[in-house]
Amino acid sequence: MDYLSLSRAARLAGVSRAELQRRIRRGEIATFEGSVAVSDLLRAFPSVSLTDDAALERVERIKSDALPKTEGHDSALPSPQVLVARLRAMSQTLVERMSALSAAEDLLDRVGERLQTLADSAPPGSREQAYETRDWFLGARASLNAGAATDERARLFAKDTFLRIMAANVKLIPSGHDYFVEGNESILDASVRAGINLNYGCASGNCGACKARLIGGETRRIREHDYVLSEREKAMGYLLTCSHTAVTDVMIEAAEALCVTDLPHQEIRASLRKLEQISEDLVALNVQTPRTQTLRFMSGQRVRLTLEDGASRELPIASCPCNARNLWFYVRLGGDTFSEAVFKPLRPGHLITVEGPYGRFVLTEDAPEPAVFIAFGDGIAPAKSLIEHAVSIDVIESFHLYWDTQYPEGHHQGRWGRALADALDNFHLTPLMSGRADDVFAVIRADHPDLRGLRFYLAGPEAPIGRLAELLRGEGAPDDRIACEITET
């Protein structure tokens, strides 16, 4: 346990992964191939209690309340079979460590006896120095024994052992991404919850699109699948991530969608699950895809929704890819046949065709620098999707949402934003009602004097977005750090 993955190191220290990333960027903690040394972790967080997770648990609880749930996720305990397998694996690890410890203690005893013999038989001129060396060794050995009960490395090992029983860590190659499998989740379900875009199709063991290769660690099949792996594939360690869970920490070679062009074009027959009236002119649609055909998309993207009567409209998704079965959209009443049909209103169960995804307004996932999200009006939809994904992957150092709207319903997602602000020290929400890009820019400039180290995501009507992007560039914000999405309103 000399090195830990970033996700596991953050859990053990009781901090967010973003906080750990911040320390790494400052040079306080060194990394080696995406891992952190135990000694560096303890040196960077000397005041962190390795036995009290209350603060982190509170953050996770509020995050869970603020973000959409993944259906079927059981985070309490793994199945009895997996739990027994993990205990067996931990027992083997403890046996190996106890054996190594016993061997080391035997060696130290022999070294002490050897030093005593050498001191007794040393020539008179060097006997005093030999006895000093013996006394130093015996004193160091006694201090080692006395400090064993309070050794922070030992406590870290004990806590890590407990966490390994409750949740297994999955590391993906070649990307280096890692995440936790908790409860009775499949490796695929856990990746979706973590905002990682593993390849998959039906998610039910029929198509084989989620096939991946196990490089190290132990997995267990949790459901049968119809897709047949060849004997050669089995011998090479291939498995279906939708049908297996991780028993121990595992390393898996798997294909991931790292950019929008890696995602397939999809057409899914979904249904309306819920319609929430926000105001006279605005509703929120909750569209649910079949279990066997979850939409694969990246946060900030759009899809085309087509109703049974043929009316259609392209809309930004207002929810996180971490819950891709339940898609949320905001529909504002206008002069188009789609919104008029929605406001009749539609009833739950209405069939809706989802086609896409479209767009390149996505989160730069490997960029840990602070991010600023600016939404004008209904631009809150893609901004909300980006932010929920950012919270899910926990990589961005800090993020700030500025939402300027002049619509009658005001900041209808204010409760969601306040919940995140309460849960996360690195998230801030600034509601505005100006409607002018120059006014919004003045507020941003006051909060962030130096814009050069930030990354910006702008969503809304063309006029204010274009003007704000111009102002940001004029103050030194790099063009490649400004992403824009023009919404219809």
Protein Blocks (a to p, Z undefined) as FASTA:
>chain_A
ZZccfklmmmmnopafklmmmmmmnopacceehiacfklmmmmmmmbcfkbcklmmmmmm
mmmmmpccdehiafkbccfklmmmmmmmmmmmmmmmmmmmmmmmmmmmmmmmmmmmmmmm
pcfklmmmmmmmmmmmmmmmmmmmmmmmmgmklmmmmmmmmmmmmpccddddfklpacdd
ehjbdfklmmmmnopacddfkonopnommgccdfbdcdddfbdcfbdcdfklmmnopacf
klcccfbdcdddddddfbfklpccdddddddfbdcdfblmbccddddddfklccdddehi
acddddfkopacddddfbdfklmmbccddddddfbfklmmmmmpccehiacddeddedjb
dcdfklmbdcddddehjlmmmmmmmmmmmmmnomafbdcdddddfbfnlpmklmmmmmmm
mmpmkbccdddfkopaklmmmmmmmmmmblklpccddeddfklmmmmmmmmmmnopafkl
cccdddfZZ
